[in-house]
């Protein structure tokens, strides 16, 4: 599926303080293996290096 800069997403990572929060994708990077990782900005900060499978599209 993939996400683009500006997309709103819900982050799922039980080890993160942002688990379950909705944020905005601010940067998309591609790893040397061809996978995308994301930087997502939340109200209280940001999380970097997020794999695609930890994100889902937020309801508009």
C-alpha positions in Angstrom: 0.0 0.0 0.0 2.5 2.6 1.2 2.0 6.1 2.5 3.1 9.5 1.2 4.2 12.7 2.9 1.1 14.4 4.3 -0.9 11.3 4.9 -2.5 10.9 8.3 -1.8 7.5 9.9 -2.4 5.6 13.2 0.7 4.2 14.7 0.8 0.8 16.4 3.8 -0.1 18.6 3.2 -1.2 22.1 6.7 -0.1 23.1 6.2 3.5 22.0 4.7 6.3 23.9 2.8 7.2 20.7 1.1 3.8 20.3 -2.5 4.2 19.0 -2.0 7.9 18.2 -2.8 9.6 14.9 0.0 11.6 13.2 1.1 12.9 9.9 3.8 11.4 7.7 6.5 14.0 7.3 9.2 12.0 5.5 9.4 8.7 3.6 12.7 6.9 3.2 13.6 3.8 1.4 16.0 1.3 3.0 18.7 -0.5 0.9 16.4 -3.5 0.9 13.6 -1.6 -0.9 11.4 -1.2 2.1 9.9 2.2 3.1 10.3 3.7 6.6 8.5 6.7 7.8 8.9 9.7 10.1 5.6 10.6 11.7 4.8 13.8 13.5 2.4 13.6 16.5 1.0 16.4 18.7 3.6 15.7 21.3 6.6 14.9 19.2 7.7 12.5 16.4 8.8 9.0 15.8 11.4 8.0 13.2 12.2 4.8 11.4 8.6 3.4 11.5 8.1 0.4 9.2 5.0 0.3 7.0 3.4 -2.6 8.9 3.2 -0.5 12.1 1.0 2.1 10.4 -2.6 2.2 9.2 -4.5 4.9 7.3 -6.4 7.2 9.7 -10.1 7.8 9.1 -10.7 11.2 7.5 
